[in-house]
């Protein structure tokens, strides 16, 4: 029973189904106090009430919601009844509302429409009516059980609970009110199904069999930030078993499998910010509109702050919301007397750039945070670099002439242009060495390629490093020192792609797929693959600490002793 006091003390009575054996208690009429006695801070209205069960007893823990009449699924407030069945919604703005309540054991109820005035106190009593359940199975057109279908009801003036079908297609929805008009079933790959729920007075359980029919492919369009069709990558149901990928054609059209129904899709493009996430609804053509990207306004200078006139810039690493990296576009060359460059149409995220110019080592920028629709300033200082000099011998200490010497894996996107060749005495000198750690690659026909890692030299300084090469003689062709694993760039950062049998990484317990968190205590989140690789390499017999996160979420810290590796 709902009692609403109004002006003049009249009672407006809205009938709710109540068993005849129950006498609903009448609450005394409470008139709002004279306005002259109400302070401004207390001028908002208040709804107080009680929740009773079908026997007239107070219900403890009933969920009570205040919903807008004009948006019944938009909950304005929610609370729970106390041990005396009481609840309250205070300081309410004028509005047309309903109060709805439900309880697992005792059922559900909705009040009539309540017109909340500027001030005053309204008291109501709501009696829960015993609600039924909807139970049954969900099957496909061939009568095979459909697991994971989401079941909900329509017709009740409040947000109802839902259920999910199990492996056998079975489900059960409890506390379904009489107001429910239909049962709705949604499952990936199928059309949305509705089953009418006919009203009945005995409130026995509804027993239904929901049959789903396969849905056609989902079609859609991708538009750029100006509203023009464009090609882009589409990701749907990201992170779920039904995750799907597609690419739109030049006219912007694309298709996704029906298994993506009920998920959301987003479009990604190197030149734009990703589109908003759009729900994939049966029978609806989806439109994904890319948003304006960001810009980097940068400058490349030498150690004396003079602009570098001719240089190349590449995206060394990127982390952002979208799955693919703009680094795939490759480096760009610039000519500017001031060393200025502008790189626009960038997806929002954190970037590390690498700049390179003749005679100097490729050099990283600091982290640059790019924001959609804005320009971010960046400054890259390219040092002179150090030098490495020494002799190259064979295993018998005989000097080797014509040996090629260069820096290995200095950048993920720009190769070092520095190189040297030994003279008759086996001597070499190579300039433009990065600060390190770096790797020197030494190769000569008939000999194993030798990688010397963990080297460091300051700018304008010289490091002396002799190298001994071993004849191939039909055996392995590469010699290095490290941990015996390779690295791959993933959306979440750097991971181990392969861990080789018998090498230090495997012996220490590392596995393929482990996500690198840190190397020697340095956070790997913003390292490039090359940065991490150079830190893992090093002189045989030296230790390196690595922290990784397993695919299970477990974090593992290991200390690895580098070893000589021949392949």
Residue pairs with C-beta under 8 A, 6 or more apart in sequence:
1 13
1 15
1 16
1 18
1 24
1 125
1 126
1 127
2 13
2 14
2 16
2 111
2 112
2 124
2 125
2 126
3 11
3 13
3 26
3 27
3 123
3 124
3 125
4 11
4 12
4 14
4 112
4 114
4 122
4 124
5 11
5 29
5 30
5 31
5 122
5 123
6 12
9 29
9 31
11 29
12 112
14 111
14 112
16 109
16 110
16 111
16 126
16 127
16 129
17 129
17 178
18 24
18 54
18 127
18 129
19 54
21 55
22 54
22 55
22 56
22 127
23 56
24 52
24 56
24 125
24 127
25 56
25 125
27 123
27 125
30 121
30 123
32 38
32 119
32 120
32 121
35 119
38 119
42 119
43 118
43 119
44 90
44 91
44 92
44 93
44 118
44 119
45 91
45 92
45 93
45 94
45 116
45 117
45 118
45 119
45 120
45 121
45 122
46 88
46 89
46 90
46 91
46 92
46 120
46 121
46 122
47 66
47 88
47 89
47 92
47 97
47 99
47 114
47 116
47 121
47 122
47 123
47 124
48 86
48 87
48 88
48 89
48 121
48 122
48 123
48 124
49 64
49 86
49 87
49 88
49 99
49 123
49 124
49 125
49 126
50 58
50 81
50 84
50 85
50 86
50 87
50 124
50 125
50 126
51 58
51 59
51 62
51 64
51 81
51 85
51 86
51 87
51 101
51 103
51 126
51 128
52 58
52 59
52 85
52 125
52 126
52 127
52 128
53 59
53 103
53 106
53 107
53 127
53 128
54 106
54 107
54 127
54 128
54 129
54 130
56 127
57 85
58 81
58 83
58 84
58 85
58 86
59 81
59 85
59 103
59 106
59 128
60 81
60 82
60 83
60 85
61 80
61 81
61 103
62 80
62 81
62 85
62 87
62 101
62 102
62 103
62 106
62 128
63 78
63 80
63 101
63 102
63 103
64 78
64 79
64 80
64 81
64 87
64 99
64 100
64 101
65 75
65 77
65 78
65 99
65 100
65 101
65 158
65 159
66 75
66 76
66 77
66 78
66 89
66 92
66 97
66 98
66 99
67 73
67 74
67 75
67 76
67 97
67 98
67 99
67 100
67 157
67 158
68 74
68 76
68 95
68 96
68 97
69 95
69 96
69 97
69 98
69 113
70 96
72 98
72 157
72 158
73 158
73 159
75 158
75 159
76 95
76 97
77 89
79 87
79 88
79 89
80 87
81 87
81 101
89 99
92 116
93 116
94 116
94 117
94 118
95 116
96 113
96 114
96 115
96 116
97 113
97 114
97 116
98 110
98 111
98 112
98 113
98 114
98 157
98 158
99 110
99 111
99 114
99 124
99 126
100 108
100 109
100 110
100 111
100 157
100 158
101 108
101 109
101 110
101 126
101 128
102 108
102 109
102 128
102 131
102 158
102 175
102 177
103 128
103 175
104 174
104 175
106 128
106 130
107 128
107 129
107 130
107 131
107 175
107 177
108 128
108 129
108 131
108 156
108 158
108 175
108 177
109 126
109 127
109 128
109 129
109 177
110 156
110 157
110 158
110 177
110 179
111 124
111 126
114 122
114 124
116 122
129 177
129 178
129 203
130 203
131 174
131 175
131 176
131 177
131 178
131 203
132 176
132 203
132 204
132 205
132 206
133 172
133 173
133 174
133 175
133 176
133 205
133 206
134 151
134 153
134 172
134 173
134 176
134 180
134 183
134 197
134 205
134 206
134 208
135 170
135 171
135 172
135 173
135 205
135 206
135 207
135 208
136 170
136 171
136 206
136 207
136 208
136 209
136 210
137 145
137 165
137 168
137 169
137 170
137 171
137 209
137 210
138 145
138 146
138 149
138 151
138 165
138 169
138 171
138 185
138 187
138 210
138 212
139 145
139 146
139 169
139 209
139 210
139 211
139 212
140 146
140 190
140 211
140 212
140 213
140 214
141 211
141 212
141 213
141 214
145 165
145 167
145 168
145 169
145 170
146 165
146 169
146 187
146 190
146 212
147 165
147 166
147 167
147 168
147 169
148 164
148 165
148 187
148 188
149 164
149 165
149 169
149 171
149 185
149 186
149 187
149 190
149 210
149 212
150 162
150 163
150 164
150 185
150 186
150 187
150 262
151 162
151 163
151 164
151 165
151 171
151 173
151 183
151 184
151 185
151 210
152 160
152 161
152 162
152 163
152 173
152 183
152 184
152 186
153 160
153 173
153 176
153 180
153 181
153 182
153 183
153 184
153 197
154 180
154 181
154 182
154 183
154 184
154 194
155 179
155 180
155 181
155 182
155 197
156 177
156 179
156 180
157 179
160 176
160 177
160 180
161 173
161 174
161 175
162 173
163 171
163 172
163 173
164 171
165 171
165 187
173 183
176 197
176 206
178 199
178 203
180 197
181 196
181 197
182 194
182 195
182 196
182 197
183 194
183 195
183 197
183 206
183 208
183 210
184 192
184 193
184 194
185 192
185 193
185 194
185 195
185 210
185 212
186 192
186 261
186 262
187 212
187 261
187 262
188 237
188 242
188 258
188 259
188 260
188 261
188 262
188 263
189 214
189 215
189 242
189 257
189 258
189 259
189 261
190 212
190 213
190 214
190 215
190 258
190 261
191 212
191 213
191 214
191 215
191 282
191 283
192 282
193 210
193 211
193 212
193 213
195 208
195 210
197 206
197 208
214 258
215 258
215 261
215 282
216 258
217 255
217 256
217 257
217 258
218 236
218 255
218 256
218 257
218 258
218 260
218 261
218 280
218 286
219 253
219 254
219 255
219 285
219 286
220 234
220 248
220 253
220 254
220 255
220 256
220 265
220 285
220 286
220 287
220 288
221 229
221 248
221 252
221 253
221 254
221 285
221 286
221 287
221 288
222 229
222 230
222 231
222 232
222 234
222 248
222 252
222 254
222 267
222 275
222 287
222 288
222 289
222 290
223 229
223 230
223 252
223 287
223 288
223 289
223 290
224 230
224 269
224 272
224 289
224 290
225 272
225 289
225 290
225 291
225 292
225 293
227 289
229 248
229 250
229 251
229 252
229 253
230 248
230 250
230 252
230 269
230 290
231 247
231 248
231 249
231 250
231 252
231 269
232 247
232 248
232 267
232 268
232 269
232 272
232 288
232 290
233 245
233 246
233 247
233 267
233 268
233 269
233 323
233 324
234 245
234 246
234 247
234 248
234 254
234 256
234 265
234 266
234 267
234 268
234 288
235 243
235 244
235 245
235 265
235 266
235 268
235 323
236 242
236 243
236 244
236 245
236 246
236 256
236 260
236 263
236 264
236 265
236 266
236 280
237 243
237 244
237 259
237 260
237 263
237 264
238 266
238 323
240 263
242 259
242 260
242 263
244 256
244 257
244 259
244 260
246 254
246 255
246 256
247 254
248 254
248 267
256 265
256 280
260 280
261 280
261 281
261 282
262 280
263 279
263 280
264 277
264 278
264 279
264 280
265 277
265 278
265 280
265 286
265 288
266 274
266 275
266 276
266 277
266 278
266 288
266 322
267 274
267 275
267 288
267 289
267 290
268 274
268 275
268 322
268 323
268 324
268 347
269 290
269 347
270 324
270 326
270 328
270 329
270 345
270 346
270 347
271 293
271 345
271 346
271 347
272 290
272 291
272 292
272 293
272 345
272 347
273 290
273 291
273 292
273 293
273 294
273 347
273 348
273 372
273 373
274 290
274 291
274 321
274 322
274 347
275 288
275 289
275 290
275 291
276 288
276 289
276 291
278 286
278 287
278 288
279 286
280 286
291 372
291 373
292 372
292 373
293 344
293 345
293 346
293 347
293 348
293 370
293 372
293 373
294 344
294 346
294 347
294 348
294 370
294 371
294 372
294 373
294 374
294 375
294 376
295 342
295 343
295 344
295 345
295 346
295 370
295 374
295 375
295 376
296 342
296 343
296 344
296 346
296 351
296 353
296 368
296 370
296 375
296 376
296 378
297 340
297 342
297 375
297 376
297 377
297 378
298 313
298 340
298 341
298 342
298 343
298 353
298 365
298 377
298 378
298 379
298 380
299 307
299 338
299 339
299 340
299 341
299 378
299 379
299 380
300 307
300 308
300 311
300 313
300 334
300 339
300 341
300 355
300 357
300 380
300 382
301 307
301 308
301 339
301 379
301 380
301 381
301 382
302 308
302 360
302 381
302 382
302 383
302 384
303 381
303 382
303 383
303 384
303 459
305 381
306 339
307 336
307 337
307 338
307 339
307 340
308 339
308 355
308 357
308 382
309 335
309 336
309 337
309 339
310 333
310 334
310 335
310 357
310 358
311 333
311 334
311 339
311 341
311 355
311 356
311 357
311 382
312 331
312 332
312 333
312 334
312 355
312 356
312 357
312 414
313 331
313 332
313 334
313 341
313 343
313 353
313 354
313 355
313 380
314 327
314 330
314 331
314 332
314 353
314 354
314 356
314 411
314 412
314 413
314 414
315 325
315 326
315 327
315 329
315 331
315 351
315 352
315 353
315 354
315 413
316 327
316 352
316 353
316 354
316 364
316 365
316 411
316 412
316 413
316 528
316 530
317 325
317 327
317 351
317 352
317 412
317 489
317 526
317 527
317 528
317 529
318 325
318 326
318 327
318 347
318 349
318 350
318 351
318 352
319 349
319 350
319 493
319 525
319 526
320 347
320 348
320 349
320 350
321 348
321 349
322 347
322 349
323 491
325 489
326 346
326 347
326 351
327 412
327 413
330 413
331 354
331 413
331 414
332 341
332 343
334 340
334 341
346 370
347 370
348 370
348 371
348 372
349 369
349 370
350 367
350 368
350 369
350 370
350 526
351 365
351 367
351 368
351 369
351 370
352 364
352 365
352 366
352 367
352 368
352 526
352 528
353 364
353 365
353 368
353 378
353 380
354 362
354 363
354 364
354 365
354 411
354 412
354 413
354 414
355 362
355 363
355 365
355 380
355 382
356 362
356 363
356 382
356 411
356 414
356 416
356 417
357 382
358 417
359 417
359 418
359 431
359 432
360 382
360 383
360 384
360 385
360 432
361 382
361 383
361 385
361 407
361 410
361 416
361 418
361 432
361 433
361 434
361 435
362 410
362 411
362 414
362 416
362 434
363 380
363 381
363 382
363 383
363 434
364 380
364 528
364 531
365 378
365 379
365 380
366 378
367 526
368 376
368 378
369 376
370 376
383 435
383 459
384 432
384 459
384 460
385 418
385 431
385 432
385 433
385 434
385 459
386 431
386 433
386 435
386 457
386 458
386 459
386 460
386 461
386 462
386 463
387 429
387 430
387 431
387 432
387 433
387 457
387 461
387 462
387 463
388 405
388 429
388 430
388 433
388 440
388 455
388 457
388 462
388 463
388 464
388 465
389 427
389 428
389 429
389 430
389 462
389 463
389 464
389 465
390 427
390 428
390 464
390 465
390 466
390 467
391 399
391 422
391 425
391 426
391 427
391 428
391 466
391 467
392 399
392 400
392 403
392 405
392 422
392 426
392 428
392 442
392 444
392 466
392 467
392 468
392 469
393 399
393 400
393 426
393 466
393 467
393 468
393 469
394 400
394 447
394 468
394 469
394 470
394 471
395 468
395 469
395 470
395 471
397 468
399 422
399 424
399 425
399 426
399 427
400 422
400 426
400 444
400 447
400 469
401 422
401 423
401 424
401 425
401 426
402 421
402 422
402 444
403 421
403 422
403 426
403 428
403 442
403 443
403 444
403 469
404 419
404 421
404 442
404 443
404 444
405 419
405 420
405 421
405 422
405 428
405 430
405 440
405 441
405 442
406 416
406 418
406 419
406 420
406 430
406 440
406 441
407 416
407 418
407 430
407 432
407 433
407 434
407 438
407 439
407 440
407 441
408 438
408 439
408 440
408 441
408 451
409 439
409 530
409 533
409 534
410 416
410 434
410 438
410 530
411 528
411 530
412 489
412 528
412 529
412 530
416 432
416 434
417 432
418 430
418 431
418 432
418 433
419 430
420 428
420 429
420 430
421 428
422 428
430 440
433 455
433 457
433 463
435 456
435 457
435 458
435 459
436 454
436 455
436 456
436 457
436 534
437 453
437 454
437 455
437 456
437 534
437 535
437 537
437 538
438 453
438 455
438 456
438 534
439 451
439 452
439 453
439 454
439 455
439 534
439 537
440 451
440 452
440 455
440 465
440 467
441 449
441 450
441 451
442 449
442 450
442 451
442 452
442 467
442 469
443 449
443 450
444 469
446 471
446 472
447 469
447 470
447 471
447 472
448 469
448 470
448 471
448 472
448 475
448 476
448 477
448 478
448 479
448 566
449 477
449 478
449 479
450 467
450 468
450 469
450 470
450 479
450 480
451 478
451 479
451 480
451 481
451 537
452 465
452 467
453 480
453 481
453 482
453 534
453 537
453 538
453 539
454 481
454 537
454 538
454 539
454 542
455 463
455 465
456 463
457 463
470 479
476 566
476 567
477 567
478 566
478 567
479 564
479 565
479 566
480 537
480 564
480 565
481 537
481 538
481 539
481 540
481 562
481 563
481 564
481 565
482 504
482 536
482 537
482 538
482 562
482 563
482 565
483 503
483 504
483 505
483 508
483 510
483 536
483 544
483 546
483 560
483 562
483 563
484 499
484 500
484 502
484 503
484 504
484 505
484 506
484 563
484 565
485 496
485 497
485 498
485 499
485 500
485 503
485 505
485 506
485 510
485 536
486 496
486 497
486 498
487 494
487 495
487 496
487 497
487 516
487 529
487 532
487 533
487 536
488 494
488 495
488 496
488 497
488 529
489 528
489 529
490 515
492 515
493 515
493 516
493 524
493 525
494 515
494 516
494 524
494 527
494 529
494 532
495 513
495 514
495 515
495 516
496 505
496 510
496 511
496 512
496 513
496 514
496 516
496 548
497 512
498 512
499 505
499 506
499 510
499 511
499 512
500 506
503 563
503 565
504 560
504 561
504 562
504 563
505 560
508 546
508 558
508 559
508 560
509 556
509 558
510 546
510 548
510 556
510 558
510 560
511 550
513 550
513 551
514 548
514 549
514 550
514 551
514 556
515 548
515 549
515 550
515 551
516 524
516 527
516 532
516 546
516 547
516 548
517 523
517 524
517 525
517 547
517 548
517 549
517 555
518 524
518 545
518 546
518 547
519 527
519 532
519 535
519 536
519 544
519 545
519 546
520 535
520 544
520 545
521 545
522 535
524 532
527 535
535 544
536 544
536 546
537 562
538 544
538 562
539 562
540 562
540 563
540 564
541 561
541 562
541 563
542 561
542 562
543 559
543 560
543 561
543 562
544 559
544 560
544 562
545 557
545 558
545 559
545 560
546 557
546 558
546 559
546 560
547 555
547 556
547 557
547 558
548 555
548 556
548 558
549 555
549 556
550 556
